[in-house]
Amino acid sequence: MSDPDSSPQSDTTLQLRWGVYALLIALAIGNMTGRLMSVNSVNRADLQKHLIRQDVKRVEAKLQKKNLTVEQFDRELVVATAKILSNRQLERPFLSANDRSRWLAIRALVEHGTYEIDEVLDRNIWNTIDMVQHRGRDGKLHLYSSKPPLLYTILAGEYWLINKATGMTLASHPYVVGRLMLVTINILTLALMFFFVAKLAERFGTTDWGRIFVVASACLGTLLTTFAVVLNNHTVAAASATLALYAFVRIWCDGETRLRYYFAAGLFAAFTAANELPALAFLALLGIALVTCNLRAWLLGFLPATLLVVIAFFATNYAAHDCLTPPYMHKGTEIAEENWYIYNYTIDGVERESYWQNRQGIDRGEPSKAKYALHALIGHHGIFSLTPVWLLSTAGILMWLRSGDARRRWLAFGVALLTIVCLVFYIALRPQVDRNYGGMTSGLRWMFWFAPLWLVTMIPAADWLARSRTRQAIALSLLAISAFSVSYPTWNPWTQPWLHRWLDFLAR
């Protein structure tokens, strides 16, 4: 079978397009890596320096009252300063309770051989609100990350290799180890996503400008790159969804029957669902569509790959929590032992209550579903207001729904159906406390994994826009606004979007 990704010999601009794709991907990689290497909790830097100076002055004052020689004074001051530096360390490369929750679990697994994070938790550096408490296998209460354990269990394997090879730990070298891991977890996976988006643009696109615009949107116009500097499930899920989509297209549109494509579709669709619960609909839709293409290949490829991820998901959950259901299934009940989010715990001798007993700010949730829908779509956290390139995806879906190609019609219908289902799930079906836009974050992060699906359905609209300078200007304006929203958080995605801050400013 001929490779559908290969353009005919008459396509004289194929090499040029791939050159442009390579430039765009290189720029995106450089941009993400540069921000990653500068990530630091700089909001604590000045405070840390001030506290250290104050402590050192107090020590000097005490030493001056003693009858010490110059050598004794200097020696005791060095020892005291070293202790102060250790106690006053406030800066860290992990910017949110969300990502620290996973880092704590990774540390606990490798350094202590357990999912219990009690031993690695402290008040200043290694703390988080994203944790749960329940009885462990020893019958005692322990704290655990509230995140599904499959992803961070896999990443603990990478940390184990780094630790054994270098002797460095996340405690001793958080910047070096953390940044190295994030390069592999986020930067490389997103680069892979960009590459396969380019292949899909080549597969479906008809104009040079349209194809390049889609790849540029992938590299510069989605909030995935904003989140490349922190440990999260969204970038991984988006990359996984891209690989599943590519395998699906090869089967659905190109007639591929080789088992490797069915295996890839099942493996990566299931892994997407393991990282984004609503992506179960994505897995189900792909499974239903592919079983109609080749039952034998589906049974030998798609189904075993899916079961592999399903088994891994529940096995790691059982290893972590001694039950099959993940932490987010253990809340909302009045029975204390069964609600893992309502608890008290002691840290550094101080008793505290869990954050979830007294949520603050945005985490209290939006009471009005209508208002929540407004801001989730076109408001301060809006999909279309912050990243308006997705308006072109909506147009592209409508164009393909009217296409003479039945396969493209069904592909567009599937993406539209999945989008509606997930938006309804998050906007209409979640309780008030969960209507929080993903917490303190620069966008509606729960929908980020849709990026590859929306980029593919953007292609027909991009090709249509390519035929006129005026249309191109409109598309470029949408991309510029999207790139602005992506760049606005600079190095910390766990901040409010620019539109939210602007609306707050106008309300003063």
RAHUVEN-V830147 format. One record per pair of residues at least 4 apart in sequence whose ideal C-beta (glycine too) atoms are under 7 Angstrom apart, sorted by the first residue. I is the first residue (numbers start at 1). GAP is how many residues later the second one is. D is the distance in Angstrom with one decimal. If there is no record, write none. Layout:
I_GAP_D, I_GAP_D
//
This chain:
2_4_6.9, 4_199_5.9, 4_250_4.7, 5_194_5.3, 5_197_5.8, 5_198_6.1, 7_4_3.7, 7_7_4.6, 7_195_6.8, 13_4_5.7, 13_195_5.2, 14_4_6.6, 15_4_6.4, 16_4_6.6, 17_4_6.4, 17_191_5.9, 17_194_6.1, 17_195_6.4, 18_4_6.3, 19_4_6.6, 20_4_6.4, 20_192_5.3, 21_4_6.2, 21_177_4.4, 21_194_5.1, 22_4_6.1, 23_4_6.4, 24_4_6.4, 24_191_5.6, 24_192_5.6, 24_195_4.5, 25_4_6.2, 25_166_6.0, 25_169_4.7, 25_170_6.8, 25_194_6.1, 26_4_6.2, 27_4_6.1, 27_192_6.8, 28_4_6.2, 28_166_6.4, 28_191_3.9, 28_192_6.5, 28_197_6.2, 29_4_6.0, 29_158_6.1, 29_162_5.5, 30_4_6.0, 31_4_6.6, 32_4_6.1, 32_155_5.4, 32_158_6.9, 32_193_5.4, 32_196_4.1, 33_4_6.3, 33_150_6.6, 33_154_5.6, 34_4_6.8, 35_4_6.8, 35_194_5.2, 35_456_4.9, 36_143_5.9, 36_146_5.7, 36_147_6.9, 36_151_7.0, 36_192_6.5, 36_193_4.6, 37_142_6.1, 38_453_5.9, 39_54_5.3, 39_56_6.7, 39_190_4.9, 39_452_5.3, 40_51_5.7, 40_53_5.9, 41_50_5.4, 41_51_5.0, 41_54_6.2, 44_4_5.6, 44_46_4.1, 44_47_5.5, 45_4_6.6, 45_46_5.5, 46_4_6.2, 47_4_6.3, 47_43_6.2, 48_4_6.3, 48_40_5.9, 48_42_4.2, 48_43_5.8, 49_4_6.4, 50_4_6.4, 51_4_6.3, 51_37_5.0, 52_4_6.2, 52_32_5.8, 52_33_6.6, 52_36_5.0, 53_4_6.4, 54_4_6.6, 55_4_6.5, 55_29_4.5, 55_33_6.5, 56_4_6.3, 56_25_5.9, 56_28_6.3, 57_4_6.4, 58_4_6.6, 59_4_6.2, 59_18_6.6, 59_21_4.5, 60_4_6.2, 60_17_6.7, 63_5_6.3, 63_10_5.5, 63_13_5.9, 63_14_6.2, 68_4_4.1, 68_5_4.5, 69_4_6.8, 70_4_6.3, 71_4_6.2, 72_4_6.2, 73_4_6.1, 74_4_6.4, 75_4_6.7, 76_4_6.1, 77_4_6.0, 78_4_6.5, 79_4_6.7, 80_4_6.3, 81_4_6.3, 82_4_6.6, 83_4_6.3, 84_4_5.6, 85_4_6.8, 89_36_6.2, 90_34_5.8, 92_33_5.2, 92_82_6.3, 93_81_5.6, 93_82_5.0, 93_85_4.9, 93_86_6.6, 94_5_5.4, 94_6_4.7, 94_9_5.6, 94_84_6.6, 95_4_6.7, 95_135_5.8, 95_397_5.0, 95_399_5.5, 96_4_6.7, 96_134_6.5, 96_398_4.0, 97_4_6.3, 97_31_4.2, 97_32_4.5, 97_33_5.1, 98_32_5.6, 98_134_7.0, 98_396_6.9, 99_4_6.3, 99_131_4.5, 99_132_4.2, 99_133_6.2, 100_4_6.0, 100_26_6.8, 100_27_6.9, 100_28_4.5, 101_4_6.9, 101_27_4.4, 101_29_3.7, 101_30_6.1, 101_44_4.6, 101_45_6.2, 101_46_5.6, 102_4_6.3, 102_43_6.1, 102_45_5.4, 102_50_4.5, 102_129_5.1, 103_4_6.3, 103_67_6.4, 103_128_6.2, 104_4_6.3, 104_13_4.4, 104_16_5.6, 104_17_6.5, 104_22_6.0, 104_24_6.1, 104_41_6.1, 105_4_6.3, 105_10_6.3, 105_12_6.0, 105_40_3.9, 105_47_4.8, 106_4_6.5, 106_46_5.3, 106_49_5.7, 106_50_4.8, 106_53_5.3, 107_4_5.3, 107_13_4.7, 107_63_5.1, 107_64_6.9, 108_4_5.2, 108_6_5.6, 108_7_6.3, 108_8_6.2, 108_9_4.8, 108_11_6.7, 108_12_5.3, 109_4_7.0, 109_6_6.5, 109_44_6.9, 109_47_4.1, 110_46_5.4, 110_49_5.0, 110_50_5.0, 110_53_5.9, 111_9_6.8, 111_58_6.5, 112_7_5.3, 115_29_5.7, 115_34_6.6, 115_204_6.9, 115_205_4.0, 116_20_6.0, 116_26_4.1, 116_27_6.7, 116_28_6.3, 117_4_5.5, 117_14_6.6, 117_26_5.2, 117_27_6.2, 117_28_6.3, 118_24_5.6, 118_25_5.3, 120_6_5.6, 121_5_5.9, 121_6_6.3, 121_22_6.5, 121_226_6.1, 122_4_5.0, 122_5_6.2, 122_225_6.9, 122_226_6.6, 123_4_6.0, 123_224_5.8, 123_225_5.1, 129_226_3.7, 130_15_6.8, 130_16_4.8, 130_17_6.8, 131_12_5.0, 131_13_6.3, 131_14_6.0, 131_15_5.6, 132_12_5.5, 132_14_4.8, 132_195_4.7, 132_198_6.9, 132_208_3.7, 132_209_5.9, 133_8_5.6, 133_9_6.9, 133_10_5.3, 133_207_6.1, 133_210_3.9, 133_212_6.3, 134_187_6.8, 134_206_4.9, 135_4_6.0, 135_5_6.6, 135_6_5.8, 136_4_6.0, 136_6_4.4, 137_185_5.8, 143_202_6.1, 144_176_6.4, 144_177_6.6, 145_7_6.8, 146_181_4.6, 146_182_7.0, 147_5_6.3, 148_126_6.9, 148_169_6.9, 148_178_4.8, 149_4_5.2, 149_167_4.4, 149_168_5.7, 149_171_4.2, 150_4_6.7, 150_124_5.3, 150_162_5.8, 150_163_5.0, 150_166_4.7, 151_4_6.4, 151_82_5.9, 151_85_6.5, 151_124_6.0, 152_4_6.2, 153_163_4.7, 155_4_6.5, 155_26_6.7, 155_30_6.5, 156_4_6.2, 157_4_6.8, 158_4_6.5, 158_23_5.9, 158_26_6.6, 159_4_6.1, 159_11_7.0, 159_22_6.6, 160_4_6.2, 161_4_6.0, 162_4_5.9, 162_6_6.6, 162_15_5.9, 162_18_6.7, 163_5_6.6, 163_6_6.0, 168_4_6.1, 168_5_4.2, 168_8_6.2, 168_9_5.4, 169_4_6.7, 169_8_6.9, 170_4_5.3, 170_7_5.2, 170_8_6.4, 173_4_5.1, 174_4_5.2, 175_4_5.9, 176_4_6.3, 177_4_6.3, 178_4_6.3, 179_4_6.5, 181_4_5.8, 182_4_5.3, 182_47_6.8, 182_49_6.5, 183_4_4.7, 183_5_6.6, 184_4_5.3, 185_4_6.6, 185_46_6.6, 185_51_6.8, 186_4_6.1, 186_42_4.3, 186_49_4.9, 187_4_6.3, 187_41_6.0, 188_4_6.5, 189_4_6.6, 189_46_6.3, 189_47_6.1, 189_50_4.0, 190_4_6.5, 190_34_6.2, 190_35_6.7, 190_38_6.0, 190_45_5.9, 190_49_6.2, 191_4_6.6, 192_4_6.6, 192_47_5.8, 193_4_6.2, 193_45_6.2, 193_46_4.3, 193_49_4.4, 193_259_6.6, 194_4_6.5, 194_21_6.9, 194_24_5.4, 194_25_5.5, 195_4_6.8, 196_4_6.4, 196_46_5.0, 196_47_6.4, 196_50_4.8, 197_4_6.3, 197_17_6.9, 197_18_6.1, 197_21_4.5, 197_45_6.4, 197_255_6.2, 197_258_5.4, 198_4_6.5, 198_17_5.0, 199_4_6.4, 199_47_6.6, 200_4_6.3, 200_46_6.2, 200_49_6.5, 200_256_5.3, 201_4_4.9, 201_10_4.3, 201_13_4.6, 201_14_5.6, 201_258_6.2, 202_9_6.4, 203_46_6.5, 204_252_6.7, 204_255_4.7, 205_5_5.2, 205_6_3.7, 205_9_6.9, 205_254_5.2, 205_258_6.0, 206_4_6.8, 206_257_4.9, 207_4_6.7, 207_256_4.7, 207_259_4.2, 208_4_6.2, 209_4_6.1, 209_257_3.8, 209_263_6.7, 210_4_6.7, 210_249_6.5, 210_252_3.7, 210_253_3.7, 210_255_6.9, 210_256_4.4, 211_4_6.7, 212_4_6.1, 213_4_6.3, 213_249_4.6, 213_262_6.1, 214_4_6.7, 214_241_5.7, 214_244_5.5, 214_245_5.6, 214_248_5.3, 215_4_6.3, 216_4_5.7, 216_5_7.0, 216_263_6.6, 217_4_4.1, 217_172_4.9, 217_238_6.3, 217_241_6.7, 217_262_5.9, 218_4_6.6, 218_237_5.3, 220_263_5.0, 220_266_6.9, 221_166_6.4, 221_168_4.9, 221_258_5.2, 221_261_3.9, 221_262_5.6, 221_265_6.5, 222_165_6.4, 222_229_4.8, 222_264_6.8, 223_4_6.5, 223_164_6.6, 223_219_6.3, 223_220_4.3, 223_225_6.1, 223_263_5.7, 224_4_7.0, 224_10_6.8, 224_11_5.4, 224_14_5.4, 224_224_5.7, 224_227_5.7, 225_261_6.0, 226_216_5.8, 226_260_5.3, 226_263_5.5, 226_267_4.6, 227_5_5.3, 227_7_5.8, 227_8_5.6, 227_266_4.8, 228_7_6.1, 229_262_5.9, 229_264_7.0, 230_263_6.1, 233_4_5.7, 233_42_4.2, 233_43_6.8, 234_4_6.3, 234_211_5.4, 234_214_4.2, 234_215_6.2, 235_4_6.5, 236_4_6.2, 236_39_5.6, 237_4_6.1, 237_35_5.0, 237_38_4.0, 237_39_4.5, 237_42_6.6, 237_212_4.0, 238_4_6.6, 238_210_5.8, 238_211_4.7, 238_213_5.0, 238_214_6.3, 239_4_6.8, 240_4_6.4, 240_28_4.7, 240_31_4.7, 240_32_4.4, 240_35_6.9, 241_4_6.1, 241_31_4.6, 241_38_7.0, 241_41_6.7, 241_208_5.2, 241_211_5.3, 241_212_6.9, 242_4_6.4, 242_210_3.9, 243_4_6.5, 243_21_6.3, 243_25_4.2, 244_4_6.2, 244_21_5.4, 244_24_3.8, 244_25_4.0, 244_28_6.2, 244_42_6.6, 245_4_6.3, 245_207_5.4, 245_208_6.4, 245_211_6.7, 246_4_6.6, 247_4_6.7, 247_14_4.7, 247_17_4.0, 247_18_4.0, 247_21_7.0, 248_4_5.4, 248_17_5.1, 248_38_5.6, 248_42_7.0, 249_4_5.0, 249_5_6.9, 250_4_5.0, 250_6_4.3, 250_11_5.1, 251_5_4.8, 251_10_5.3, 251_11_6.7, 251_14_6.7, 251_39_6.1, 251_42_5.7, 252_37_6.3, 252_41_6.8, 252_155_5.9, 252_159_7.0, 253_154_4.9, 256_5_4.8, 257_37_5.4, 257_40_5.7, 259_4_5.8, 259_38_5.6, 259_41_5.7, 259_42_4.1, 260_4_6.2, 261_4_6.3, 262_4_6.4, 262_28_6.5, 262_35_4.6, 262_36_6.0, 262_39_3.0, 262_40_4.3, 263_4_6.0, 263_38_4.2, 263_39_6.9, 263_42_4.5, 264_4_5.9, 265_4_5.8, 265_21_5.8, 265_25_6.3, 265_37_5.8, 266_4_6.0, 266_35_6.6, 266_36_3.8, 266_37_6.6, 266_39_3.5, 266_40_4.2, 267_4_6.3, 267_38_3.9, 267_41_6.7, 267_42_6.4, 268_4_6.4, 269_4_6.7, 269_13_5.9, 269_14_4.4, 269_17_4.9, 270_4_6.4, 270_13_5.6, 270_35_6.8, 270_36_4.5, 270_39_3.6, 270_40_6.4, 271_4_6.7, 271_38_5.3, 272_4_6.1, 272_7_4.4, 272_10_6.0, 272_177_6.3, 273_6_4.2, 273_7_4.6, 273_9_6.6, 273_10_4.6, 274_35_5.7, 274_39_4.9, 276_173_4.9, 278_144_4.5, 278_147_5.3, 279_4_6.4, 279_170_6.2, 280_4_6.2, 281_4_6.2, 281_137_5.6, 281_140_5.2, 281_141_6.9, 282_4_6.4, 282_136_5.8, 283_4_6.2, 283_23_6.9, 284_4_6.3, 285_4_6.3, 285_129_5.4, 285_133_6.4, 286_4_5.9, 287_4_6.3, 287_15_6.5, 290_8_5.4, 290_12_5.6, 291_4_6.2, 291_7_4.7, 294_4_6.1, 295_4_6.3, 296_4_6.2, 297_4_5.2, 298_4_4.6, 298_5_6.3, 299_4_5.5, 300_4_6.9, 301_4_6.5, 302_4_6.3, 303_4_6.3, 304_4_6.4, 306_4_6.2, 307_4_6.0, 308_4_6.4, 309_4_6.1, 310_4_6.6, 311_4_5.7, 312_4_6.2, 313_4_6.5, 314_4_6.2, 314_10_5.0, 315_4_6.4, 316_4_6.2, 317_4_5.9, 317_7_5.9, 317_9_5.4, 318_4_6.6, 318_5_6.6, 318_6_5.7, 321_6_6.9, 325_4_4.1, 325_5_6.8, 327_13_5.8, 330_8_6.2, 330_9_6.5, 330_10_4.2, 331_8_5.8, 331_9_6.6, 331_10_4.5, 333_5_4.9, 333_6_4.9, 335_4_6.5, 336_6_6.6, 341_13_6.1, 341_15_4.2, 342_12_6.3, 342_14_6.6, 342_15_5.6, 343_11_5.1, 344_7_6.0, 344_8_6.8, 344_9_5.0, 345_7_6.0, 346_4_6.7, 346_5_4.9, 347_5_6.4, 353_4_5.0, 355_4_6.9, 359_4_4.1, 359_5_5.0, 359_74_6.6, 362_74_5.1, 362_75_6.6, 362_77_6.3, 362_78_6.2, 363_73_5.3, 363_76_6.1, 364_69_6.8, 365_67_3.9, 365_68_4.4, 365_69_6.5, 365_70_4.5, 365_71_5.2, 366_5_5.8, 366_6_4.2, 366_66_7.0, 366_69_4.5, 367_65_5.8, 368_4_6.3, 369_4_6.2, 369_58_6.3, 369_59_6.1, 370_4_6.5, 371_4_6.4, 372_4_5.9, 372_55_5.8, 372_63_4.8, 373_4_6.1, 373_54_4.8, 374_4_6.5, 374_5_5.0, 375_4_3.0, 375_5_5.2, 375_6_5.4, 375_7_6.3, 376_5_5.9, 376_6_6.5, 376_7_6.9, 376_51_6.0, 376_61_6.7, 376_68_5.5, 377_5_5.2, 377_6_5.8, 377_7_5.9, 378_4_4.4, 378_6_5.3, 378_7_4.8, 379_6_6.4, 380_117_6.1, 380_119_4.8, 380_120_3.8, 380_123_5.4, 381_56_4.3, 381_62_6.2, 381_63_5.0, 381_116_6.0, 381_119_6.7, 382_4_5.7, 383_4_6.5, 383_7_5.7, 383_61_5.9, 383_64_6.2, 384_4_5.6, 384_6_5.8, 384_7_5.6, 385_114_6.0, 386_57_5.7, 386_99_4.2, 386_111_5.6, 386_113_6.1, 387_95_4.3, 387_98_5.9, 388_90_4.4, 388_93_5.4, 388_94_6.1, 389_89_5.1, 389_90_5.5, 389_93_4.7, 390_4_6.8, 390_64_5.5, 391_4_6.7, 391_87_6.5, 392_4_6.1, 392_66_4.8, 392_69_4.3, 392_70_6.4, 392_83_6.6, 392_86_6.7, 393_4_6.5, 393_61_3.9, 393_64_4.9, 393_65_4.4, 394_4_6.8, 395_4_6.4, 395_66_4.2, 396_4_6.3, 396_61_4.4, 396_62_4.9, 396_63_6.2, 396_64_4.6, 396_65_3.9, 397_4_6.3, 397_15_4.6, 397_18_6.2, 397_19_5.1, 397_60_4.9, 398_4_7.0, 399_4_6.9, 399_61_4.3, 399_62_6.2, 400_8_4.7, 400_9_6.2, 400_11_6.8, 400_12_3.6, 400_57_6.5, 400_60_5.7, 401_8_5.8, 401_11_5.0, 401_12_6.5, 403_5_4.6, 403_6_5.5, 405_4_6.7, 406_4_6.4, 407_4_6.4, 408_4_6.3, 409_4_6.2, 410_4_6.2, 411_4_6.7, 412_4_6.2, 412_45_5.9, 413_4_6.1, 414_4_6.3, 415_4_6.3, 415_38_4.7, 415_42_5.2, 416_4_6.4, 417_4_6.2, 418_4_6.2, 418_35_6.9, 419_4_6.2, 419_31_6.4, 420_4_6.1, 421_4_6.4, 422_4_6.4, 422_25_6.6, 423_4_5.6, 424_4_5.0, 424_5_6.4, 425_4_5.1, 426_4_5.8, 426_20_5.7, 430_4_3.9, 430_5_5.7, 437_4_6.7, 437_7_5.7, 438_6_6.1, 438_7_4.1, 438_8_5.7, 440_54_5.5, 440_55_6.8, 440_56_6.7, 441_4_5.2, 441_52_6.5, 441_53_5.9, 442_47_4.6, 442_51_4.9, 442_53_5.8, 442_55_5.1, 443_54_6.1, 450_4_5.4, 451_4_6.1, 452_4_6.5, 453_4_6.6, 454_4_6.2, 458_4_5.6, 459_4_6.4, 460_4_6.4, 461_4_6.3, 462_4_6.5, 462_13_6.8, 465_6_4.0, 465_7_5.9, 465_9_6.8, 465_10_4.5, 466_6_6.5, 467_4_6.7, 468_4_6.6, 469_4_6.4, 470_4_6.8, 471_4_6.5, 472_4_6.1, 473_4_6.4, 474_4_6.7, 475_4_6.4, 476_4_6.2, 477_4_6.7, 478_4_6.4, 479_4_6.1, 480_4_6.4, 481_4_6.7, 482_4_6.3, 483_4_6.1, 484_4_6.2, 485_12_6.5, 485_13_6.4, 488_10_4.4, 489_4_5.1, 489_6_5.2, 496_4_4.2, 496_5_5.6, 498_4_6.1, 499_4_6.4, 500_4_6.5, 501_4_6.4, 502_4_6.5, 503_4_6.4
//
